[in-house]
Amino acid sequence: MFLENSARIQVGDRVLILSPSYVAGKYGVVRGRESNSDSPANQRWLIQVDNGDASEVVVSLILGEFTLISEE
């Protein structure tokens, strides 16, 4: 199920990252929407990647680069 409706995405939702390749296949948690992404064509979301180690990786993704797996 690919997300096309950003209204369903909420902070704390778990997602599966589809791209870019260096984080594809990993899970993450939505941390928020980028403040400069108000236009629907450029909605970017900040996703904290579950790395399983102490490092914190946050990526900025557009709809289609991740899919919602569970809602908060």
N, C-alpha and C positions, 0 to 999 in steps of 0.2 A: 504494500500500500504506500504509494508516494503521496507526500503532502502537497496539496495545491492551495490549501486554505490556511493562511498563516494565522487566522483568528483562533484556530484550535491549539496552537503552540503556546505553552505557558512555561514560565521559569520553573525549573525542577523536573520537567518531563525528561524521560530517558529516550535516547535516540540511537539508531544504528547509523554510523557514518559510512556513506557510499563513496565519497571522494573528497579530497585528493588522495592519490594512491598511498602516500606515506602514513595516513591514518585510516584508510578504507578498511572496513571490517571490524573496526573497534566500536565500542559503545561509548556514549557520552551523556552529559547532562546539560540541558539548556540553562544558560546563565543569564541570558537577556538578549534584547535586540540592539543592534548597533544604533547609536543615536543619530547618525547621519544617513540612515537608510529608510527614510519616510516614504519614498515613492514605491509603489507596489512592484515595479520592475526591478528594484534594487534592494529588496529586503534581505538583510544579512543578519544572521544569528550568531551569537557567541556560544560556542559549545566547549565545555570542559571535557577533555578526553580522559576516559578511565584507562590509566596506564598500568595499574598494578604495582607501581613503585612510588617513590616519594616525589617525583617530578610532576609539576603541574603544567599541562599543555592546554592552551585554549586556542581554538581555531575559529575563524570567521567564515561561515558557510551560507550559501544561498539555498533557497528551497530547491529540492531536487538533489542536493549533495548529501542529504540525510533523510531518514524516515523515522517517524514517531513509532516507538514500540510500546510505550506505556505513558499514560497521562498521570500527572501528580494527583 
